[in-house]
Amino acid sequence: MDVYQEAVGYLKSQHVPAVVRTETEVMEEDVFQEEADSCPLSPFHPESVDFPDTPTLSSPEEMLERRLMVLKGILESEEVYLRELEALLMPMKALRASAGTSKPVLSGQQVQTVFYQVPEIRDMHQSFFSGLKERLSAHCRSEPGPGEDGQMSYTGFELVVGDLFLKMVNQLGLYGGFIGNYEEAVQVVRKCTQSDPRFRTLAQSMMSNIGSDKTRTKYTFEALLYKPLDRVTKTTLVLLDLLKTTPETHQDYALLQEALRLSRSFLSGVNESSQSKRGVTLSHGMRRKLMRDGFVVDASEGERHIRHLFLYTDLLLCTRFKHATRGKQDQYRFGWFLPLAGLKLRWIADQHRSPDAQLRLHTIRTKMHLLRQQLRQHAQGSKGLAFAARSRKKLEQAELMLLTHSPVYTLELHSPSGKSHTLLLSSLYELEEWREAIHKVTTDNIETVPPDLLTLTSACVKLRMTQQPPLHSTNAVEGEMSLCGTLSVAVHSACGLQQPASVYVCVEVDGYEFYDKQATTHSSIHSLNPHWDQELEFQVDAAQELRLLCVSQADGKNDTVLGKTSVKLESKTLNERWRRQTLHLGQVDVTVSLKFSPHPLEPPSATAPLHPVFCVPIEIVTQQEGVMVPHVVRCCAEEVERRGLAEVGIYRISGSSSDINTLKTVFNSNLRDAVTRLRRAEVNVVSGVLKLYFRELPEPLIPADKFQSLARSLEIQDVDSRLVSMFSVLHSCPAPNRNTFLFVLHHLQRVSEKQDTNKMTLMNLATIFGPSLLRLPVAALGPIGSSMDISVEVVLQVQVVFCYLQCNNLPEAQTSLPHDTDSEDETTHM
């Protein structure tokens, strides 16, 4: 009996009306017409399945006992399914590795086709299985004993799993991609099974440990590929069975109803989607089908509104979503559409918000934080269920407001007809996914058939792969599978660029947005191997994923994303020691280090903490930045070396004092903005910023108490002995002071190498920097109040720096803190 007949039989047994179709009708509407005999897939019509009637078991105790049995059965079934998915994924790594050899079993494209969306489906079910197992285990430990039967109903009401099912159903869109790719994946498996004996041996004897006794079961590759197809079609049946044993007064009832509605909608959408693919054919044979959908903020009407955006093969459709009341179906209303032919895209980042916008966001985040704390406090106890439901609803509403007002990335859409629309997104990663999806479709010769907008908009309910806005309150995973505390990300360097570029790295985390979930490094100088050694810090709650993007910055042009990747955050692999790894972002490799410190989050602050760098002791600045040499020193020196080595009188000729002070102010508030302005500033302004930084240090770079020791070292006649003494004094300085001083010395030596052009000798540079880097201590005053003559002090300052500059084998400066790890560097392939 096929899946459809099983479903109809079950629904009849539960007194749920179902439309019985003939085998011919099923075949005509099958998703994969050519595969109908081997793998029938016939999702339910939305009209044929309704929510079950109120459960009629004799007592709440019996209902809850039956519910527990159903949940345990679901858990066992999930465990078997996960083992089947693991068996399917077992050869993926080896096949991917062989794809890069001279005799691959499968090509890289074939590997991607065969395993498309399978790892993501496995991860989704693993998350669901772990959450359900944890809650069932906790429930079984707290079950009443034989003499406490009267408490069964209370204990049963304590077992809440509806959020887990709703979260899983919200991710069923992953199956949409698998189903759309299934036919092609089967063709690859069949073709390679016939043509390659190595793959045939693998495909005909795949093993899985099934059951509690770990019995090894033999599968074919194709049989395992069919497992997700079979699994997703039974989702509605599982939810019906569970809902039937759940009392209406149980906290799970409304959640399971919503999960059932979404599951029905998805299964119907699979069938409708397949019909749509062959329903509209353009003149050159291409078929209109849904490529991507999701929720964005539409700012086209002058105000911000959350809209559901649908990308078809030849057009973009923006709709207004209207959530249905109980027992009715969701609806979409037409907003606007743009043909993809000739469509131009432009994105910009506007990180600056007005004071009013900042205040609004702070108010929303503070409210969200309070509601989150209340939900945690009332997670236990039957008396808190109603309160928790209201708090969760308020949290969802606050997240919707934040989703509307927090986006900073603007995606402008310009049609050749003159029509334009503006979309706003909170995530650069998501924006790039949209841009890639649109670009992939528009690379072909597009012809737009005028759509029937009413029909197309109405079909969105069944076609959609994204069911609701990305609200973390409805999808959050609690406990050990998410992070709450401080996540630190040190971005070190990148390699693999095809040409020199000014590059920055954007880092994003998920979870509740009580604090900013995104940060960027400053832009590097033009280089094939950019370095940052910049530390970014995030306050996270329920975080599970880290996203990185490498972006090329060009003056007067749009920034270009060079590559992107995502990393799963797991508390078991992250701790308070740095963990270094290299991430592959397409052709670009980025080296980062991660560490995590768990702790409860404080309420969000009204203003972001400022970390000024000027007039602040260097040990404080380096500690704040997580470096050995302050970024202001490194960036100014790099910029001078990039375009100022041929400047006559560099460091001797002063730049505009107003421009220098402006850059100083920006460095005290926003490093990335400061570096961006630095790239455009006149080079003598850049050199002036560096000199000003050293002049305004509260304590000189070479501590004042070292002045007398260095003065005595200058009196040593033997050059080698003098240098030994002077470097001995230098090594006694604090690490940030010592490494910054060495960094500046190397920089000044490189400047002096161009003295034939810039006229700046080592003595000239020592004369300029000596008084800033070294000062006489106050304690040097004589017993009767006399002090060293100012001219003598300046001479000593210049001579000390000049002596260091003359050294041909200066020690290298350590610019960043050592990020110690528990093991060797890891490489993550994405």
N, C-alpha and C positions, 0 to 999 in steps of 0.2 A: 504494500500500500504506500503511495507517495505521500509527501508532506502535506499536500493540500487536503487529501482525503482524511488523513489523520486529524487535521485541524477541524474539518467539518464534523467528523465523528465526535471529537471531544466537545465541541460547542453544543452539539445536539444533546449530549449526555448531561450538560450543565444547563439545559433549557435556554440556551442563547440562540436567537435566530441566525441562520446562515443561508446565503444564497448558494445552492448547489449547482455547479456548472458541469457541463459535459466534458469529456476528455478532449474533444475537439476544441471547445472554447478555451480550455486551459492552455492547450498547445498554441492557439492563436495569440494568446496574450502573454506567453512565456517570455521571460527576460532574454533568454538565449535560445532562439528558435532552433538553431542547428544542434544544440545540446539537449533538446527536450527529452530524448529517450534516456540519456545517461544521468542527467542531473536536473530534474524538473524543479522549477522555482516559481511558485504562484502565490504571491502575497495576497493577503485578504483585502477584499473591498472594504472601504471605510463604512459603507452602509451595512455590511453583514456582521459586524462585531460591535456590540454595545457594552457599556459597563455592566458588570453583573449586578443582579439584584442584591439587596441587603442580605448578608449571610443569615441562614436560618438554622444553624446548628443549635442543639438544645440548650447549651449554656456557654457563657464566655470561657469557662475553664476548658471545655471540650474544643472550642474554636481555637484557643491559644495553643492547646496541645497539638492539634492538627497542624496549625501554622508552624509550630516548631519542627514537626516532621517534614513539612514541605521545605522549610529552609535548609534542613540538614540534607535533604535530597538534592536541592539546588547546589549546595556546597560540594557534595560528592560528584555531581555532574560537572561542575566547573573544574574540579581537580583533574578529572579524566580529559576534559577538553584542553586544559593547559598542557597536559603531557603530550597530547596529539599535536598541538601547535609547536611545542619544543621539538618533537620528532621532525616536523616539517622544516623547522629552522635549523636543525642540526647541521646539514651540509652547506648552509649559506656561506659561512666564513671561508670554508675551503674552496668553494666554487668561486667566490669573489677573489680569493688569492690567486687561483689558477687563471683568472681572466687576464691578469697582467703578464702571463708567461707566453712563450712562443707557441705552445700547444694547449690552448685553453679548452676546458670541458664546455663551458658556456662563455659567451662574450659578456662584457660588463653590462651591456644593455639588456641581454637576455636574463642575467641574474636579477637585475632590477625589475624586469617584467614578471618573472616567476614569483618573486617574494614581495611584490608590491603590497604595502600596507600590512603585511603579516606581522612584522615586529611591533608595529603600533597597536594592532589588535591584541597581540599577546600581552603587551604592557597594560592595556586597558583592562583585560580580564584578570591579569595578575593583581592589579590594584583592587579590583572588585573582590576577588577571592580573598586577598589578605584582610581587607576590611571586614568582610562577612565572617571569616573564620575567627578574627579577633573578638568580634561582638558575640558570636555564638559561644565561644570558649568562656568569655566573661559571664555570659548568662548562665551557662551550665554550672559554673562554679558557685553562682549565687542562688541556684534553684532551691526551693524549700525542701526540707526533709519529710519523711513519711508522716510525721505528726503535725505537719504545718500545711496541710492541703488548702486550708482556707486562704492562704496568701498567694495561691497560684495566679489569680487574675492580676494582682498587683505586680507580681514578678513578670508575668507575660507582657504587661503594658510597658514595663521598663525596657524591653528589648525593641530597640528602634533601628530599622534597617532601610526604611524608605528612601532616605537620602542617598544610600549606596546604589540602589536600583535606578533612581532618577539620574544620578551622575553617569552611570553606565549607559543608560538610554540616550542621554544627551551627547554621547560620543559615538552613537551608531553611525554617524556620517562616515566614519572610517570604513565601515562595511560598504558604503556606497562606492568609494574608490576601488575597493577590492572586487566588488561585483562588476563594475564597469570594466575592469582589467581582466576578469576571470577567463573569458573566452580566449583572449590572446595568450594568457599564461598557459592554459591547457594546450594550445596549439604548439607553443614552444616545447613543452614537456614531451608531447607526442612526437614532434619532429626530431628532437635530439635523442629520444629513446630509440628511434629507428636508425639514426645515422651514426651514433657514437656508442660503441660497446661499453665504454667506461660509464657513461651516464645511464645506459640501460641497466647495468648491474646495480647502480645506486637507486634508480627509480623503481625497480621491481622488488626491493628488499629493504625497506625502511622500517625500523623497529621503534616501538614505544613501550614503556612500562605502564601497564594499565591495571588499575585496581589496587586495593590495599596490600595484596600479596606481591605486588610488583611483577605480575605476569607479563612476559614479553610478547607483544602482539605484532605481527608482520603486516605492513601496509605497502601499497604502491604509492608512488609520488602523487599520482592523479587522485587517488582516494583521499589522501591527506589534504590536498588542495580543495576538495569538496567540503571538508569538515566545516570551515567558517560559513559557507553557503547554507549548509544544513542547520547550523547553529542559530543564525540570525533569524531564520524563518520561524523558529520556535519561541522567540522572545515573548510574543504576545500570549502564547499558551501558558508560559511560566508565570507571567504577571497575573493572568486571569485566575490561575490556581491559587496564587498567594493572596490576591485580593479577596477571594471567596472565603478565606479563613481569617480575614482581618476584620475585627469589629469596627463599625463606623466611628466609634468614639476613640479609637486608637490613633495616636499621632501619625502613624504610617499611612492611614487610609487615604488622605488627600494626596500625599506624595505618590503613592502607588497608582492612584487614578490618573495623575498627570503623566507618570511614566508609561502607563498603558496607552494613554491618548497619543503620546509622542511615538511610541512603538508602532501603533497602528498607522500613524501618519507616515512614518518612515517606510514601512513595508508597502503601503499603497504608493508612495512616491517612487519606489524602485520600479514598480510596474509601469507607472505613468511615465517615468523617465525613459524607459526602454521604448515606449510607444512614441514619445516625443522625438527620440533620436531618428526614427524612420518616418515621422509624420510630416516634417518640413524639409524638403530637399531643394537646395539652391540649384541654379542653372548648370553649374559645373560639377554637380554631384555631391557637394558637401552638405551635411545634415546639421540642422540647428539642434544643439543640445546644451545642457547646462554644464559649465566648466567649473564654476566656483560660486559660492554665495557666502554672505556674512553680514554682520551688523557694523555700520559705520555711522559717523556723524555727518549729516548733510548741512552745509552752511550756505547753500545756494540761494535761499530765500532771505538772507540777512540775519536769520536767527539759527540757532543750533537745534537740530532735531535728529534723534536716532532713527535711522532708516535701514531697511534690509535691502542689500545690493545683490543683484544677480548678474553674473557674467555668462552670456551665451557665446556661441561660436561667432556671432556676427554683431552682437550689440550688448550694451550695458543697460540694465533695467533697475531703476530705483523705485522701491515700493514702501508704503506705510503699513506697518504690521498692526493688526487689530486682534488682540488676544480674545479667544472665545470664552463665553460663559460656560458653565457646566452643561455637558450634554450636547453642545454645539461645536461646530468646526471653526478653526481659526480662519481669518480672512486677510487678504491683502488688497490695498488700494493703490492704484497707479500713481506714481509720482512724476517721473520723467524717464526718457530713454535717450541714449546716444548710440548711433551706429559706430562700429569699430573702424570702419574704413576711413583712413586718414586721421584718426584720433591722435592727438598730441598730449603727452603727459609731462607734467612738471611738478616736482615736489620741493618743498622748502621746510626748514625747521625754524619755528618761532618759539624759542625757549623763554622769552621775556613776557611775563604776564603783568598786567596792570595791578596796582595795589588793591583795587576792588576785587579783581579776579583771585588774587592771592588770599584775600580774606574769605571769599566765598569757599574756596577749596579747603582752607583751614577749618572752617565751620563744618563742612561736610565730613572731613576726615576725623575731626574730634567726635562728631556724633557716631560715626561708624565704629570708632575705637570703643566708645562707651557701650554701644549695643553688642559689640563682640565680647566685651568683658561680662555683660549681663547674661549672654547666652552660655558662657562658660560656667558662670555661677549657678545657673538654673538648669544645667544639663541633667541633673538627677532629681527624682521626686515627681510623683504624678501631679502634685499641686502646681508644679511649674510648667506643665505642658502647654497650657493656653497662653501663658505669659511668653514662653519661648517662641511659640508660633507667631505671636504679634511682633516680638523683637526681630525674628528672622525676616518677617515681611518688611519691617522698617529698614532693616539692613539692606535688603534687596533694593528698596526705593532709594536709599542713600547711594548705593553703588550705581544705580542708573543715573542719578544726578551727577556723580563724579565722572561716569563714562561720557556724559554729555559735555561737561565743562573743562575736563582736564586735558583733552588732546592738544598736542603742540605741533604735530606734523600735518602739513597741508598738501593735499594732492589735487592739483588743478587739471581738469579735463577740458580740452579745447577741440571742438569739432570743426571741420572745414566749412560747415554751414554757418558758422558764427556763434553757435550755441556753446556755452561754457557752464561748467558746474564745479563746485569746490567741495571736496570731502576732507574730513578731519579724522586723524587716527592718533591713538596714544602710543602706538608701538611702531618704531621704524622697521622692525622685523616683519610685522604684519603688512605695513605699507609696501615693503619690498616684495612680499609674496603676491600681493595684488598686482604690482607693477610687472612682475615676471609672468604672472598668469595672462595679463592683458597682452604683453609683448609676445608671448608664445603664440597667441591666437592671431595677432595682427601681422605676424611675419609672413603669413600666407596671403595670397591674393583674395581679399575679402569682397564678397558681394552681399549686400543686405537686401533681403526680401522684406518689404513692409510688413511688420508684424500685426497680427490681430491682438491689439493691446489688452482688450478685455479678456480674451481667452488666455493669453500668455500670463497676465497678472493672476487670474483665477487659478491657473495651474501651479502657481508658485507654492501653494500649500502642500501639494504632493511631490513637487520636484525638489524642494529645499533639502539641503544636507545639514544646514545649521538651524537648530530648532529655536534658539533663544539667544539674547545678548550674552556676552561672556562675563557673567556675574560670578565672582568667586564664592559668594555666599551659598550658591546652589551647587557648586562643583568642588568645594573644598574637601581636601583629604586631611584628616586630623591624625595626631599621634606621630609615630616614628617615621612615617612616610613623607613628612614635610618638616620644614625648618622654621623655627621661631627664635629670633635673636639677631646677632650682628654677623653679616656675611661680608668678608673682605676679599676683594679681587685685585691682585697686582698684575697689571698689564706690562709685560717686559718688552717684547720686540716682535717683529714680523719679518718674514722673508718670502720669496717667491713672486714678488712684483715683476711684471713684464717690462716696466719702464719706471724711472725715478718719479716719485710722486710725493705730495704732501698728504699724509694719511693720518686719520684718527680712528680709534676703536670705540664703538658704542656698545655698552653693556646693559642688558635688561634682565630683570627678574620678575617672576610672577608672584601671586599671593595677594593678600589684602593690601590696598594702596593707602595705608595710613601715612606713609612717607613716600618720597619720590622713588619710583622703581626703575629709574633709568639714569645713567651717568655716562659721560664720554671723557676720553683722554683729550689732552691738547693735541693739536695737529703737529706732526713731525716736520722736520725740514725735508726738502726734496731728496729722496734717497731710495735706493733699491732695497735697503735693509733698515727700515725705521726702528728707532728705539724710543721708548717712553719711560719705562720703570716707574710708572705712576700707579698709586694705590687708590682704589675706589671702594667706598664703604656703603653698605645698604642695611637698613633696619627692616627685617622681613618677618612676615607672619604667614604661615601655611605656604611657604615657597617650595616649589618642586622642580623648577626649571630655570636655567640660566641661558640667555641668548647673547651671542656676540656677533657684531657686524664690523667689517673692516671697510672704511669709507675713504675714498679719495676726494680731496678738497681742491677745487680749482677756482682761481680768482675770476669773478664775472661769469662763471658757468655753474650749472647744477652739480651738486656733489654726486658722486657715482659710487654705489655699493659694489665693492670688489668681491665680496664673499660673505657668507653668513653661516652660522651653525648654532645648534642648541645642545646643552649639556644637562643631564639629569642631576639634580641635587639630592644626595642621600646622606642622612645623618650618620650612617654607619661608616661612611668613607671620608667624612669631613670632621675635623676637630680643630683645636686651637693651635695646631702646628701647620705651617704652610705645606700645601700639596701642589707641586709643580707639574704642569703638563703642557703638551703642545697640541693645539687644536687645528684641524684642517678645515679651512673655510674656502672650499673650492681649490683654486690654484694658490691661495695665500695661506701660509702657516703662521699662526699667532701663538706665542708662548706666554702663558699666564700662570699665576699661583693662586690657590684658593685656601681660605681658612674660615672656620665658623665657630662662633662663641654663642651657645644657647643661653637665653635669658628672657624673661617677660619684657614686653615692650612698654616704654613709657608713653603717655599721651603725646600726640604730635604737637610740635612747637609752632607758634604763630609765625615765626620767622626762621629762615634757615640759618644755622650757625655760621658766622663769618670767621675765617681763619686768616687774618692779615699776615703779611710776610715782611713788610718794611717796618723798621724800628722795633723788631721782635728778636730776641736772642736766637741765634742760629740753631741751637740745640732744640728749641721748641718748634721752629719751622720744619726742620728735618724730621722730627718725630711726628708732626701732623701729616706730613707728606709721605712718610714711610720711605725716605731716601737718605743718602749720605751727603748729597750736594743739592741745595735748593733748586727747584725748577726754574726760578727766575734767573739764577746764575747760568744754568745749563742752556736755557732757551736764548738768552741774550748772547752768550758766547757762540752758540751754533749759528745764530743769525748773522753775527758779525763775520764769522768765517765763511758763510754762504755768499755774502754779497758785499763785504766791507774790507776784505784784505787788500784790495787795490785802491782803497780810498786814502788819498793823501791826508796825513795828519789824523788818522783814525785814533780815537781816544784823547787826542790833544785838542781837536776842534770840538766845541760844545754844540749840542743840538738845541732846539727850542725848549726853553725851560717849561713853558706851558704844556707842550706835548709830552715832555718827560714826566711832569706831575700827573698828567691825565693817565698815562700808562701805569704810573705808580698806584693810582687810585683803583684802576681796574685789576691790577695784580692782587690788591688787597681784598678783592671781592669775588673774582671769577677768573680762574687760571685759563680756561679755554678761550674766553673772550679776549683776555690779555694777549695770549699767544697769537690769536688771529689778527689783532691790531698790530702786534709786533712785526708780523710778516709784511705789513703794508707801510710801516713807519719808516721815516728817513733814517738811514743807517747811523748817523751821528746821534740821533735820538735814542736808538737802541743802545749804543755804547754809553750814552749818558745815564740810562736807567741802571746799567750794571755798576757804574761808578757810584751813583747815588745810593744803591743798596748797601754797598760796603761802608760808605761814609755814615749812614744812618744806623748801623748796627750799634746797639747799646754797649756792647763790648767788642773790641776789635777782633778781626778774624784770628790773628795771632794773639792769644791772651796777653794782657798787659804785664802779667807777672813773669812772662818769658823775655821781656825786653832787655833786662840787664844781662841775662844769660847769653842772648844773641849778641849784645854789644861786646861782651868779653870774648865770645868766639871770633869776632872780627879781628881781634888783636893777635890771634894765632898766625904766625908767619907762614908756616907750611900749609900749602893749599889743601892737600888731602886731609891733613889733620883738622883744618878749619871746617871743611865740609862734613867730616865725621861728627864734629861737635855740634854743628848747626842742625844736622839731620837728627841727632840725638835729642835736641831740644824740640824739633818739630814732632818727633814720634811721641813725645810726652804730652802733646796737645790732645784735647778730646777728638774722637774720630770724625765728627762732622766738620770741625775746624780744619783738621789736618787734610782730609780728603778734598774739601772745597779749595783750600790753599793750593794743593797739588794740581787740581783741575784748572785753576786760574793760571798757574805757572806754565802748564803745557799749552794752554790757549795763547798766552802772551808770546811764547816761543814760536808758535805757528804764525802769529801776526808779524813777528820780527823777521821770519824767513822771507817775507815780501818787502823788506825795508828798502830795496832799490826802487820800489814803486810807491810805497806808502810813507817812506821817510821816517819810519818809526823803528829805531834801534832798541836793543835791550835796555840801554841806559835811559832812553827817553821814556820807555814804558815803566821802568822802575821808578823814575822820577814822578810819574803820574800816580802810580798805584801805591808806592811806599807809604805815604802819610795816611792812606785809607786802610791799609791792611795791618799796620803796626803802629801802636801809640805808646807813649811814655806813661807809666802808671802814676797815679797820684802819690803813692808812697815814695816816689823818687825825690820828693822835696827834701831839701837838706834840713839839718836840725835847727837852723835859724830861719827857715822859710825860703831860702834861695832855691831855685830850680835850674835844671839844665837849660842852657841857652837854646832858644827855638831853632836857630840855624844849625846847631850841633845835633839836635834831635832829628831834624829833617834829613841831615846827612846820614845819620845812622839808619833811619828808616829806608832811605834809598839804597844804601850800601847793602843792607840785609837782603832786600828783594833782588837787587842786582846780582848778588852772590849766588842766590838760589837759581836765578834765571840762567846763569853761566854754566850750571851743571848739565852735562851732556847725557847723563843716565838717571834722570829723575824717576822716582818710583811712580807707577801708574796710580791714578786716583780711583777709588771705589765709589761709583756714583750712586749705587742703590744698596739697600740693606740686604744681607744674605738671607734668602728665603729657604731656610733649612727644611728638609723633607724627611719623612720616615723611610722613604724608599727612593729608588732612582726615578728620573723623569719619566713620565708616561706620555704616550702619544695617542691621542684620540682621533680616530678616523670618522669623519662625518660625511 
